[in-house]
Amino acid sequence: MNTNFTTGYRYSGNGYPTLPTVAGGSFPLTPAVITGGFTTFNGVSSTLKAPYEYLYNANYARPLPKKMSLEVGYIGRFGHRQIVQQDYGQPLSNFTDSQSGQTWIQAGAPLAYLYDTGVTPAMVKANPSLIPNEPFYNDLFPGAKNLYITGSPSANIFYDVYSNYAGSWLDTLNDMDRIRQANGQCISKFGCNTFFALQNSGLETYTNNGFSNYNALTWTVRRAVSNGWGYDFNYTFGHALDNGSSSETSGGAALQDAFNPRAYYGASDFDARHTVTGDAVVQIPIGKGKALFGNVPGWVNQIIGGWQATALVTFHSGNPLTCTDSGDYNVNYETSSFCQIAPGASLPATRLGFDNSGIPSIFANPNVVSDFVGSNPGVVGARGELRGPHFFDTDMAASKTFTLPWEGVKLSFRAEAFNVFNNVEWGTPATSIQSPTTFGEITGYATGAAPRVMQFALRVEF
């Protein structure tokens, strides 16, 4: 946008600009050819309704010996009709060739497999017969024959995807759907814009196609404070699943496949399989009448006696991470493709440590990137298969109340330490296969992460 107004009439005072002469026209008017746009718009479903959810909770509690108690519980939460965004401008990835019965997704899978197992564009250019003739391409894109290399439509599709567009299948589909040939016709036998909308490449629409569920088993062992000490121990084993983890106040998650909302279903972005919290309070047994130094003089007891210590420990396992094929678009133009496991490979284990370069990482070596490839055309891929670093934090405090020589006057002292062991809260690892040398590495801290913090307080009560 041009924001320089210095030549405008109100600044220069040189008069209004001369309007250009309107070109002549005739009726009926033939508009110029539109080749399609890459603009994204937003919309709202005309049937949008309020989301709702069901909550199910059940608990069982019983006393145990030695002033302890046990609680076991179940927590369930099931969300329905949640707000998500679906791209109604997504190309027709399920388009079916009526002659062969093959879809665009089915035709692309064998070509993607060949590339993932080592067939390169250079090899195909030298020997186009390496690529099998997929009926979908032969029937729907006959104009792709010899388009980029000498060979069949299937060979040219392969070459276009992996040589011209580095694995982005939608860019090749866009070529086949919008490129005008010398005769003004498009490559698709049904004409231009068969797969893509004419006006744009995305239409994110708010819909009610979100759903979620959370199930958890909770355990609590508690000892009420008695004889100077007590504690709580809580463990939650839970699993959160959904097809979009963004909050509804932010507009909801953008689903990758508008034609199959369930394809985005997987572990929630905030899913923590294991959560442990524990807290304890202890009156330190030192001073008059205590187990240690029970016979000290009163003035010594004023210093060493009456101290109380508390502690709070929190742990949860790492949250899900999704491997991405950044910059490649295989389902829609709104979200980069996710990854899938490479042929013959298995999902590598994740653990927080250092890789072979001495950099914090969830993998021992970034070369595990070879275990992943971009998802097949029209297929969402795997969401939330990896796990990020765990979280661990310990807070502690010590306090004592001093009785002053004036009636009813007390002095309270409290010392608190947050993240007392100075544990690092790591940021999000790199999970794009387009950056293979840093795959899995962590180069920063989590948002809001804080180092050890200590604070002290004095309070006079009267």
N, C-alpha and C positions, 0 to 999 in steps of 0.2 A: 504494500500500500504506500502511495506517495503522500508523505506528511509535510512536504515543503510548501507552505502557503505564501511565500514571499512574493510570488508573481501574481497573486490573486488581486482582483480589482480593489478590494478594501484596503490592501496594503500599497499597491502601486498607484492607484488613482488614474490609470490610463484608459479607463473605459472597459466595457464588457468585451469579452473575447468574441471573435467572429464565429458564428455557428457553421459547421461544415454543411456542404450541399447534400441534401438527401438524394441517394441514388434512385433512379427511376425504377418502377416495378410494374408488374402486370398481374392480372387475375386470370386463372388461379395461380398462386405463388408456389413455387417448388423450393422447399427449404434445402439448405446445404446438408450434405451427408454428415451425420454424427457418427464418429467411430467409437464412441463410448468414453466414459469418464472414470476417474479414480477418486471420486468424491464420496465421502461417507455421510449419510444422513441418519437422523434418529426418528423413531416413531413410537407410538403407544398402541397396544392392541385394543381394539374396540370392546373386547370382552374382559378387560382387566378387572380382577376382583381382589378383595383383601385376603392376604395369606392367613393361615391358621395352623395350629399345631396341637398335638396331644402330649400330655405329660403323664408318665406312669412311675410312681415311686412306691417302694415297699421296704420296710425295715424290720429287723428282728434284733432285740437287745436282751441281754441277761447278765446278772452279776456273776463275778468270778471271785475266787478266794483272794485274800490279802488286799481288800479294798479296790479291786480292779473290776472292770466291766468290759463287755464285748458287744459291738454292734456290727451287724452285717446287713447290707442294703443293696437294692437294685435301683438304678436310675435309668429311665427311658424317656427320650424326647424325639418326637416324629413330626417333622415339618411338611406341610402340604401347600400347594398352590403358591410357592414362594416366587418372588419377583427375580427374574433373570433377564438377560438380553439375548435375543436370537437375531442372527443376521439374515433378514429376509431378502437381502441382495446377494446371498451366497449363490455361486454358480450351481447349475444342476448336475451335481456330482453323481447322482443315481440315474442319469439319463440312460435309457436302454435302447440299443440298436434293435429295431423290430425284426430285422432280417436274421441276425444271429442270436438274439436274445441276450447278448453280452452288454454289461454296463461299463461306463467309463472307469469305475473303480476296479472291476474285474479285469479289464484290459490292461490297466496300469500295473497291477500287482506282479505279473511275471517279469515285466521290464525293470521294475524296482528291485526285484530279487536278483536279476542278472547283474545290475550295477553293484548291489551290496555284496555280491560274491566275487567281484573283481573285474567285471567287464567294463572297459572304459570307452569314452566317446572316440578316442583315437583308434581303438581296435575296431569299433563299429564302422568308422569311416573307411578303414582299410578293407574291412570284410563285413558288409551290411547283412550278410546271411546269418550272422551271429544272433540277430534279433528275429524271433519268430513272428510270422504274420498274424497279428491279432485281428480278428474279423471286425471288431468295433472300429478300428482306425481305417481299415481298408474300405469299409462301407460308408462311414460318415465323413472321412477326411481324404477323399481320393486326390485332392489337390496337393496334399503333403508329399506325394511321391516325387522324389528328386528335388525337394524344396531346398534343403541345405546340403545334403550329400546325395550321391547317386545311390538310390535304394528305395525300398518300399516305404509306405506311409509309417509303418511301425518303426522302421530304422530311423526315419527322420524325426519322429516323435521322441525317441530315445535320445538322439543327438541334440535336439533342441532343449530337452529338459536338463541334461547333464553337461552339455558343453556351453550352450548359450545362457542358461539360467541357473547353473550350479545346483541343480536338484529341486528347483521350485516348480512343481507341477502345474500350479494355477497359471503361472506366467506362460507356459507352453499352451495350455488350454485357451488362454486369452489370445495367443497368436492364431490358433486354429479358428477361433470364433470371430476375430475382428480384423485380421489383416486383409486388406483389399488386394486382389491380384490385378494383373494388367487389364483384364476385362471388367474390372469393377466389382467382381463377385468375391465372396469370401470362400475360405477353404472348405468350411462345412457344407455338405450337400444340401442342408436345409436353409442355408443363407446365413447372413451375419447375425450376431447376437442371439444365437440359438441357446447358448449356455449362460451367458452373462446378460444382466439387465442393461439396457441401452444407456441409461442416464448415469449410473454410478457403479461402484464396486462393493458398496456396503450399505445396509439399511438396518442398523441396530435398533431392534424393537423390544420394548418392555412387555414381557409376557408372564404368565403364571405357571411356567413349566419347570420351576425349581422344586426340588424335594430333598429331604435330608433325614437322617436318623442317627441317634446317639444311644448307645447301650453301655452301661458301666456297672461293675460290681465293686462295692466299697467295703472296706474293713476298718474298724476303729477299735483300738485297745486303749482304755483310759484308766488312769489311777487318779482319783480325786486327791487334792492336796491334803495330806495328813502326816503328822509327825515330821513336818518340815519339808516334805517333797511330794511331787506329783508330776504326771506327764500325760500327753496325748500322742498316739501314733496313728496316722491315717494313710491308708493305701487305696488307690483307685486304679483298677484295671478297666480301661474304657476304649471305645472305638467310635470315632465320628466319621460319617460318610455323607457325601452330598454330591450334587452335580453343579455346584457353584458356591464358593465360600465367601464371596464378598457380601457385605451387609446390604440390606435393602435400602438403607438411607443413602448409600453411595450409588444406587441404581442397580445393584445386583451384578453377579458375574456375567461376563460375556461368553456364552457357550461357543465352542468351536464348530460344532456341526448342528446347524439349525434343523436339519431333517431328522436328527436322531439325538434328542436331548439326553438320553441315557448314556450315550457314548462318553460323556464328560464325567460320569459317575465314578467316584473313587474316594480315597482318604481325604478328609477335609484338610485345608491348609493349616489349621490349628490343631489337628489331631495329635494328642500325646498319649501313647498307649499306656505308659506307666507314670503315675504321679504319686509322690511320697511327701508327706509333711509330718513333722514331728516338733513338739514343743515340750519344754520341761521347766519347772521352777524348783529351786533347791535353796533352803535356808542353810547356809554353810555352818557345819557343826564346830564352830570355833568360838570360845568365850565362856563366860560364867554359866555353869550348868550344862555345858555341851560336852561332847566326847573329847574334844581337844582343848587344852588349856582351860579346863573348867574351874580352876581355883585362882585365876589371875585376879589381881587387885581391880577395883572398880574403874580407876582411871585408864588401866590397860584395856579393860573390857570395852570402854567407850570407843577405843580405836579399832580393836580386832573383832569385836563381837557384833552380832546382829546383822551381818551381811547376807544378802540374798542374790542369787544368780539365776538368770533366765536365758534360755536359748531357743531359737527357732530355725529349723532346717527345712529347706525346700528343694525338691528334685523332680524333674520330669524328663522323660526321654525326648529325643529329637523329633521335630515336626517334619512332615512330608516335604519332599522336594521333587520337582518335575524336570527331567532332562528335556532341553529344547533344541531345535534345529533353527537357530535364530536367522532371520532373513529369508528363510524358505517357507512358502505357503502352499500347503497341500490340501486344505479343506476350505478355508475362506481367507479373505485378505485382511481380516481384523486381528488375527492371532497367528504368530509364527507356529510352525509345526512342532509337535512333541516328538519324542524319540520312541523307538521300539528296540528290542534286543536284536542285535545282528544275528544273521543265520549262523547256527552252530555255537553261539555264545550263551553265557548265562549271566544273570544279574550279579554284578560284583558286590561284595559286602562293603558296608560303610562303617567307619569308626573314626573318631576324632584323634588325630595325631599329626605327624609331620610326613610329608612325602619325600621322595629321593632328593629334592632340592632344598630340604630343610624348611619348607613353607607349611604353615598349618593347613590341613586338608582332611577331607573325609575319605580319601583314597591313599594307599601307600605309594602309588605312582599314577601320574596323569594318563599314562598309556592305556588305562582301562577304557578310555574314550572309544577305543576300537570295538568295544563290546556293544556300542550303540550306533544306530543308524537313524536317519529321518524316517518318519512314518510313511506308510504307503499312500498313494494318492487317494484322497477322499476319506482317509481313515484318521481318527483323532490321535491314536497312539496311546502310550501309557502315561497316566496322570498320577503323580505322587508315589512313584515306586521307590525313590531314594529317601534317605532320612538324614536330616541335618544334625548339628551338634546338640548334645543334651544340655540341660541347664541345672546348675547346682549353686546353692547360696546358703550361707549360715550367718545369722544375726545373733548377737549376744549382748547381755547387759548385766551390770552389777549395781546394786543399790543398798543404801543404809540410811537409817533415820537416827539422828543424834538428839538426845534429850538435853535441852539447855537448862541452865539453873533458874530460869524464870518460869513461873507456873503457867502450864499450857502452851509453852513455846517449844517448837521442835524445828530441827534443821534436817532437810532431806537432801541426800546427794545421789546422783544417778550418772553412771557412765555407760554409753551405748556404742556399739560397733556394728555397722552394717557391712555385709560381705567381709566378715572378719578375716577370712583366709584369702581375700583378694582374688577370688576365682574369676577367670576371664569369661565374659559372655560373648561368644563369637558371632560374627555376622553371617550372612547367607553365602554359601560356597558358589563358585562359578559352575554352572551346569549346562552351558551351551557347547554342543559338539563343534561349533564353528570356531571355538577357541581351544584347540586340543592341548596346547602346551600348558594351560592353566586349569584344565578340567578338574573340578573338585577342590581347588585351592580357595582359601579364605584370606582376604586381604584387608579386613576391617572388623570392627566390633558391631554388635547389635545396636539398633537404635534405642537410645535410652540407657545403654549399659553404663554402669557406674563402678569406679574402683572402691577400695575400702574407704569408708567414711566413719569418723569417730566424732561423738559429741558428748558434752558434759553439762550437767545442770545442777544448780543449787536452788532449794526452795525453802523459804521460812514459813512455818505454819504457826498461827497464833489465834 
